[in-house]
Amino acid sequence: MAVTLKLSPELKDRVASVVEGTDKSAHAFMVEAIEQQTRLAERRKEFIADALKARRHALRTGKAYAFEDVRSYYAARAAGKPAKRPRLKRWRA
């Protein structure tokens, strides 16, 4: 699939400046940038879908993890300390 991008002169200059002195062409730089942004957008979309699924589950079951329990768990793990995984608790919306 052939695609034509219309870039402003300022953006063309910025891209040229970034690739100058590298072994990468402006085309390769732009393809890489589009690929990277597509991957990030896909990850963001998956994250939102997972969050909505978790929300539906919490509303359906009435159970969720307490923020403070999760925060303490990850803080301990980040410090290299042993930690018990948080447990689901009943809550009210």
SULZI-V91597 format. One record per pair of residues at least 4 apart in sequence whose ideal C-beta (glycine too) atoms are under 8 Angstrom apart, sorted by the first residue. I is the first residue (numbers start at 1). J is the second residue. If there is no record, write none. Layout:
i & j
I & J
I & J
//
This chain:
i & j
5 & 30
7 & 11
7 & 12
7 & 15
8 & 12
9 & 13
10 & 14
11 & 15
12 & 16
12 & 26
13 & 17
14 & 18
15 & 19
15 & 26
15 & 29
15 & 30
16 & 20
16 & 26
18 & 22
18 & 29
19 & 24
19 & 25
19 & 26
19 & 28
19 & 29
24 & 28
24 & 29
24 & 32
25 & 29
26 & 30
27 & 31
28 & 32
29 & 33
30 & 34
31 & 35
32 & 36
33 & 37
34 & 38
35 & 39
36 & 40
37 & 41
38 & 42
39 & 43
40 & 44
41 & 45
42 & 46
43 & 47
44 & 48
45 & 49
46 & 50
47 & 51
48 & 52
49 & 53
50 & 54
51 & 55
52 & 56
53 & 57
54 & 58
55 & 59
56 & 60
57 & 61
58 & 62
58 & 63
58 & 64
58 & 91
59 & 93
61 & 88
62 & 90
62 & 91
62 & 92
63 & 88
63 & 89
63 & 90
63 & 91
64 & 88
64 & 89
64 & 91
65 & 69
65 & 70
65 & 86
65 & 87
65 & 88
65 & 89
66 & 70
66 & 86
66 & 89
67 & 71
68 & 72
69 & 73
69 & 86
69 & 87
69 & 89
70 & 74
70 & 86
71 & 75
72 & 76
72 & 83
72 & 86
73 & 77
73 & 83
73 & 84
73 & 85
73 & 86
74 & 78
75 & 79
76 & 81
76 & 82
76 & 83
77 & 81
77 & 83
//
